[in-house]
Amino acid sequence: MTASKRVQDLFDLSGQVALVTGGSRGLGLQMAEALGEAGAKIMLSSRKAADLEEAMAHLQDRGIDARWIAADASQEGEARSLVEQTLERLGQIDILVNNAGATWGAPAEDHPLEAWDKVMDLNIRSLFVMAQAVGKLSMIPRKKGRIINVASIAGLGGNPAMMKTIAYNTSKGAAVNFTRALAGEWGAHGITVNAIAPGFFPSKMTKGLLATVGAETMASHAPLNRLGDDEDLKGAVLLFASAAGKHITGQILAVDGGVSALVGG
């Protein structure tokens, strides 16, 4: 009988390369930390160089091999260039974390069309163009890879009355089924495709809502009576990125304190 791997070895990412979009702050930076702490080399990307410089320094202070490239992940040319430059500098891409995203708050009847397009471009178009480029240039030829899309519990159901984010919810619902569809198609290439669906975490994106409604009120909607913190996505992303998750694909993992488990949650 072949000896099974020790659990520590299953989660070890030494020698691997992770490309994280929207990685300069918030949830993206948290996930980059986890992957780097597990041994992966990290390539961060977002649109603002100054934010990326600061994020890279933060990771390097933690002993993580990190670098950055500024790019708009929703634009095909920039996405392909990001992937090509990462391959030139690091040789391969083992893990893609599609985290770049945006939101817009407005009543559905007054939601600007240009804002709808902006949200859709970054939240769902970027998933496709990034996965296509990484798949074609690195993962499919090597017959291996891990793609992790960041969805949201907003993509698992409708809006509560206080939320007016029709484009965001729609885009995250699309991200959920994009994950399932791509997993079905690319499993033959040895590529797993999964999604993390966070609940409410303090972030730049949720700052306005939390200021209006209140953190305690939002936390009270969760069975665990808390919001997410700066550690709560680390285990989920490491599971999907590592050998520990090699038999998991097409799945959506809610990390939300139990909100999505409630009827009408």
Secondary structure, DSSP 8 states (H G I E B T S, - for coil): ------HHHHT--TT-EEEEETTTSHHHHHHHHHHHHTT-EEEEEES-HHHHHHHHHHHHHTT--EEEEE--TTSHHHHHHHHHHHHHHHS---EEEE-------B-GGG--HHHHHHHHIIIIIHHHHHHHHHIIIIIHHHT-EEEEEE--GGGSS---TT--BHHHHHHHHHHHHHHHHHHHHHGGGTEEEEEEEE----STTTHHHHHHH-HHHHHHTSTT-----TTTTHHHHHHHHSGGGTT--S-EEEESTTGGGSTT-
